[in-house]
Amino acid sequence: ADPTCAQRTLLMNLDTAAWDPGLLALFGLSADILPSIRSSAGDWGVIERHGRKIPLLATVGDQQSAAIGLGASSEGDAVANYGTGAFLLRHTGPRPERAPGLLASAAATVGELRGYYLEGTVHAAGTSFEWLRDNLGLMKDTRAIDAAFKKSKRRVLMLPAIGGLGAPRWDYKTKTAFFGLDSQTTQHDLVRATAEGLCMLIADAAAVMTASGSPVSRARVAGGLSRSDAMMSFQADALGATLERRKEVEATALGAAILAAKAAGLPDPERMSDARVEKAFSPKSDEAARARRRSEWTSFVESTQRLSREIVL
């Protein structure tokens, strides 16, 4: 196992990138039954298919791979990746940093070179829109997101809690909820509210990063939902940060390719992540408006959490 995958067992010491004796003892396990932990980029063996031998040169977790694909390998770099879930990662340098409710994650390794990220997770990003499409019939595909922002006339709040709330709350009891529906509410308002809710959850993770001394002022974005201009514009505003979207949005696959190229000894594989910025999104509202929106959002989330505990459905 490489460090990015081994860490998710809860048995790896982040500081040493080795199995932790104390954690093994806590779970009554022996290191003898666990795989060795080795560099993400390297000789992982050979895959044989249909008479061909394909060298396996990289093994890496998806979000750490996406960070490499977006070129976020230096302290202070940040990425937001929007797929089935949504993830915000901020590189914290050669030592792991801790922040309440966020993950401290090992970056992909090349030899002995190591780095770390603070990571915030949203469990259901693309899944939330699939729910709107398949269960409620509110949209056909993700192109409806931009259309919804244009056609929506009424503000609605939505807490996307399908699969639970991830970082920084780690709450699996709170229900998905809409607030503010009236006789004028349309399907476009609900689709827009879902997109804005996802962006606010990412902003919640960023707020914890800022409070811990690791602010996000600029982030590179990838993933299918990053193709929505309206959603990325709202996200930039919610974060108070500039977002950069590159032409290549499949950053996870690109990161794995870069690691494999490193292991193969190809010259300067990092150039693969230097794709031209296709579009940048900047904040449009001022800090006062952003603080007011955050206060309203926090009240909505906390009220929904309270109701979810008082009313068992």
N, C-alpha and C positions, 0 to 999 in steps of 0.2 A: 504494500500500500504506500502511496505517497502521502506527505503530510496533510494535503488539503482534504483527502478522504479519511485518513486515519483519525484526524481530529474530531470527526463527527461520531466516533464511537464513544466519546467522553473518556477515553482511556489514555490519550496522548498528552504529554506535557508540552505545552506550547513553547516554553522557553528552550527546551532541549530537543524538540522534535523526536522524542523517543517515548516508548511506553512508560507510563508513570507507575513506579512501584506502589505508591500509596493508593492510587485509584484501582490498580489491579487487586490489591488486598481488600479494598472496600467492597468490590464485587465478587471476591472469592475466585479470581482468575489467575492463571499463570501465563507469563509471556511466551511460554513454549507453544501454546496453541494459537498464537497470533502471528500474522505475517511480519516479515521484516519491513521497516520503514526506509524507503530509499528516495532518491531525488526524483522529482516529477518528470524531468527530462533525462533520458538515458536508455540503456538497453533493457527493455522489458520483455524480450523474447521475440518469437516469430509466429505469425499467423499463417497457416497453410490452407489455401482454398483453391480448388480446381487446378492443382498442379503448380500453383504460384506460391512463392514465399514472400510474405510482406513483413518487414521489420516493424515491431511495435516500439516506438521511440518516445512516447509521452503518455502519462496517466495523470489526470488532473480533475478536480471538482469543477462544476460548470461555471459558477460565478467567478472563481479565481481565474479560470480560463478566459472568461469574457473581459476581465480587467486587463489581462495581457493583450488580448485582441484590440482593445481600445487604447493601448499604450499607457496604462495607468500603473506604472511600476516604480514610481518615485514618491517619496514622502510628500503628502499634501494632495496628490492626484486623487480624483474622485470619479466614480462611474455610477450610472443608474441603468439597470438592465430590466426591460419589461417583456416578460414572456408569460408562461403559465402563472408564475408568481412575479413579483417585482422586488428588486434588490438594490440597495444603495451601499456602496463600498467606498471607504476613504482610507488611502494608504497612510499608515502611521510610522513607517520607517523600519529600522532593524529590530525593534523591540515591540512586543505586544502591549497595547494600551487597553484599559478597561473603562467601560462606561455603563451606567445602570441600564439594564434591559437590552443592551446590544451584544452581538457576538464579537469576540476577539478571534479573528481568523488568520491562520497561517496562509501566506501567499504560496504560489507554486515555487518550487525550488529548482535551481540549476546548480548542481554540485553542492557546495557548502553555502552558497549565497542564499540568504533568507530575508523575507520581509513579512509584514503583517498588515491586516486591514481591520478597521471597525466596520461591522456589517449590520445593516438593518434589513429586515425581511417583511414583505407583505405576501401572505399565503396565496391569495387568489386575485390575480390581476386579469390575465386573459380568461381565466376560468369564470370570473364575474360576468364578462361579456358573453361567454358561452351560455351562462345561466339566463341572461336576459334574452338571448336568442332562442334557446331550446325550450326553456320552461315558460317564458312569458311572451314569446313571439314579438319582442319589441324592436328587433333589428335583424338584418340579414347577414352582415359581416362587419368587420372593423371599420370599413369606410363610412359606416353610419355614424361614427363618433364625431368626425368633423362636421357632418351634416347636422347632427344634433346641436352642436354648439352654435351653428348659424341660425337654426330654426327655433331653438329654445327661447322662450320669453319669460319664464318664471323660474326663480331660484328655488331649488329643492336640495336638501341635504340627504346624503346616503352614506351609511356605514357599511362597507363591503367586508362582512365578517364570515363569509363562506369558508369553512375550514378553520375558523378561529382567527383571532387577531394575533399577528406576529409581533416583532420588535416594535416598540419597547414594552408592550403590555403582556404578551404571552397569555392571552385570555381565550379559553376555548369554550366558554359558557355564553358569551354575549352573542345575540342574534343579529343577523343582517336587518337593517332598518332604514326606512325612508321617513323624512320629516318635512312637513310643509306642503303636503298635497291639498289641493282645493279643486273646485269645479272647473278651473281653467288649466289644470295640469295636463300636459300631453306626454306622449311616449318620448318625445325629444328631450323634455325636461328630465325624465328618469335616466336616459342614457347619459346625458351630460352630467347629472348628479353622480352617477357611478364613476365616471372618469375623474371628476373632481375629488370624490372621496378617496380614490386610490392615490391621487397626487398628495392629498393631505396626510395620508398615512406615511408616505415617503418623507414628507416634510416633518412629521413627528420624529422620525428617526434622525433626521438632520438636526433638529433642535437639540436632541440629546448629545449629538456629536459636538455641536457648538458649545454647549454648556460644559462639556468635558475638555475643552481646549483644542478641539479638532474641527474647526468650522469648514463648511462647504461653500465656497464662493464661485466655483466653476466645476462643472461635471460633464463628462462625455456620456452620451446616451446611446443605447442599442436595444435590439429586440423588436418584435413585430409591432407592439403598441407605440413605439417611438416614431412610427411613420405618421402618426396623427399630429399634424401641426397644432391644432387647437389644444390638444391635451398637453403637448410639450410646452406650449406658450403658458398655459395655466400652471404647469409644474414649475417653470422658471419663476413665475410670480409668487407661488406658494413658498418656494425655497428662498427667494431673494437672491438667486444665483443665476449665472449665465450657463445655458446648456448648449452643448455642441453635438450635432448629429452628423455622423459621417455617412458616406454613400453605402458602405458595407455595414449592414445591420446585424449580420450573423457573427457577432463578436466571439461567441463561445467556440465555434468551430475554428475561427481564425486564430484564437489564442492557442488552441491545441496544435494547430499547424505550425505556429511560431516555435512552440516548445520542441516539436519533432524536428524542425529545421535546425534548432540549436544542437540537439543531440546528434544530428547527422553531420554536424560540422559545416553547414552551409554558411557563407559569408553574410554577416549583417542581417540576420532574419528579422530584426526589429523593424526594418524598413516596411515590412508587410503591414504594420499597424499605423503607418504614417499616411493613411488615406486622407484625402482632402475633406475639409469640413463642408458638408453639403448645405447646412443651414444652422444658424445660431439663434437662440431664443433668449431674450433678456427680460428682466422684471419690468412690469409696467406700472404697478401701484407703488405708493410710498410705504415707508415702514409703519406709519400709523394705521393705514388701511390693512396692512398685512397682520398687524397685531390684533386688530379688531376681528378680522376673519378667524384668526387662530383662537381667540377667546371664545367665539361662537362655536367653533368646531369642537373645542375641548368640552364645553358645556353639553353639546349634543352627544358626544361619545360617552362622557361620564353618566349622563342621564340614561342612555341606552344600556350601559353596563348595569346600572342600578335596577332598571326595570327587568332586565334579563335574569336577575337573581331573585326578584320579588315575584315574578310571574313565570311559572314553569309551564311551558306549552307541550 
